[in-house]
Amino acid sequence: MVSLKGISPLIAAVLLIAVTMTIAGVLAYWASTFVQSGLQQSANQTVATECNFGNFVVNACSYNAATSKMTFILDNIGTVHLSNITVFVVYPDNTLNSTSVAGDLPSGTLRSYSVDAVAGGFSTVRIRTQCPNVDEETTCR
């Protein structure tokens, strides 16, 4: 008579539970990564959609060579609260200096900003906000 030995029912149950838990862990990791990327993409679309209604104009811009100070007035003509205002000073040799200015620009407001320690001889000034396509370029004199 041939005697066949199989795996014990207790070990089979433990192996079945271990395999099930491993598969559940892999699926949980995949699902959390999938949800996080979806939430991040949704947040980016919300900012992009909101920024469609953002707009401002440079009402005035002046540069004082004696004090190396640039002053400009921005008018928020859009419906979006603009923040992270950065001034990029571009020179003829294609060098670039950037400065963040303090203070936001709420919707429908006119506000004055100034930047210190600006070297003369620049060609243009570009002002950008937190919205990717909301910026203006001016020749400040």
C-alpha positions, 0 to 999 in steps of 0.5 A: 500500500502506498501512503501519501502524505499531504500538508497539514490543514493547520499549515495550509490555513496559515499559508492561505492567510499569509498569501491573502494578506500579502495580496491585500497589502499590495492592493492597498498600496496601489489604491492609496497611490492611485487615490493620492495622484488623483487628488493631486491632479484634481488640486492642480486642475482647480488652481488652473481653472481658478487662474483662468479668471486672474489678471492684472495690469501694471499702471505705473513703473519707475526706477530711481537710479540714485537709490537703485529702487524700482516702484510699480503699481499693480491693478488686479482687474481679475476675480482671483486673489493674486499672491507670490508676486515675483519681479524678474529684472532682465538685462541686455546680456540675458542675465536675470535677477528675481525678487519676491515682493511682500504682500498679496494683490486682492481682487479689484485692488490697486497696490504699490510695490517696491524693489530695492537694490536693482542695478541699472541698465536693465531692458525689461521687467516681468512680474509673475504671480502664483498663476502660471499664465498671469504675468505682465512685462513692462519697460520700467524707466 
